[in-house]
């Protein structure tokens, strides 16, 4: 079993839909990161969480430390949100990555 | 304040040659991480370095791979005698402190071994 599990692995939705991507982890962590990787490969850090909830524009990230679970939400999704979203947990001086969720938003 | 700079962006090497990938962290960052992304796979940790020290190289193959982060200059990931299986995207990231800080990624270096 992977230390970091994301679901779903693939998600296709229509423009405007509310998107939720889930991340569960099995190890103790000091922080959790949500990353975005666009076609072409560059990686952008979206959020770094150690508790609670953060919001940036149409993106919201939450974490429940007791349940070892985090969610990334996208409101009013747009085709430009199409990317791979990666959850990564930080502990023991390194990041452990989930396999990523490939999101496709159709116009 | 430039971001994490990696070069080259794309590198083609023949089997048996050496590949050198460079990473300049963000200004003020003393923690550098290298990750590898094999085709159609997720990111995997390779090595964590601070200036002049390798802190954790548990993700790095024992042979042919080495990394350094000298007092002056960029961090270097070196792959000797490359094989086709080394073809991947290699990402460098940096952060200011040990944990709990935003980690900034470079654009990646794509190595193709022919």
Interface residues (C-beta under 8 A of the other chain):
Chain A: X30 X31 X33 X35 X41 X42 X43 X44 X45 X48 X50 X86 X88 X90 X91 X92 X93 X94 X95 X96 X97 X98 X99 X100
Chain B: X33 X35 X37 X41 X42 X43 X44 X45 X48 X55 X56 X58 X59 X89 X91 X93 X98 X99 X100 X101 X102 X103 X104 X105 X107 X108 X110
